[in-house]
Amino acid sequence: MLLSILIGGKNDNYAADSNGRGGVCKRLELTLNKMIDNLRRLGKDDIEVVVCDWGSESKISDSLVKERHPNIKFVYVSPDIAKKYNGRASYSIVHPYNVSFRHSKGEYVIFWDSDCFMPYEEIENLYNFVKGLSDRKEKKFYQGSRFHIPRSGYVDALSYK
């Protein structure tokens, strides 16, 4: 496996507005479904996405993903186990990243915010950049454009390109 993209998340409505709209889970839903679309368009089998579902009552894979993709795997950590590691916080990003990292197989690994998505052209650029690194064995960083999904952005989420 060449590239692993690691995403940690929880299916809850954290940061929703007073009407219950725009929570992190809605932005995560958009992120994952756009990632699936982008992977399908890219058509490479040496890129994977590992999603650590950290303490969700309702699994991300069951409720937020419209269609499965063979290069996306979900690692579920139950609420009981997640509570032991969260400390006083309701969510700890460090632990999901560590779990997803342990389940990844990529030569190169990128941590991805659960409420951001990368347009197809940037996924393609990232893949080509990493492929070039693999050929040369140089170690460099890549900064690609990404879009933070605004709280109101989930309403017409699938219209994002």
Salt bridges, closest charged atoms under 4 A:
ASP12 OD2 - LYS10 NZ 3.97
ASP17 OD2 - ARG21 NH2 3.43
GLU29 OE1 - LYS26 NZ 3.58
GLU29 OE2 - LYS66 NZ 3.08
GLU48 OE1 - LYS73 NZ 3.82
GLU67 OE2 - ARG40 NH2 3.36
GLU107 OE2 - LYS137 NZ 3.08
ASP113 OD2 - ARG146 NH1 2.92
ASP115 OD2 - ARG27 NE 3.78
ASP115 OD2 - HIS148 NE2 3.00
GLU138 OE2 - ARG136 NE 3.24
GLU138 OE1 - LYS140 NZ 3.13
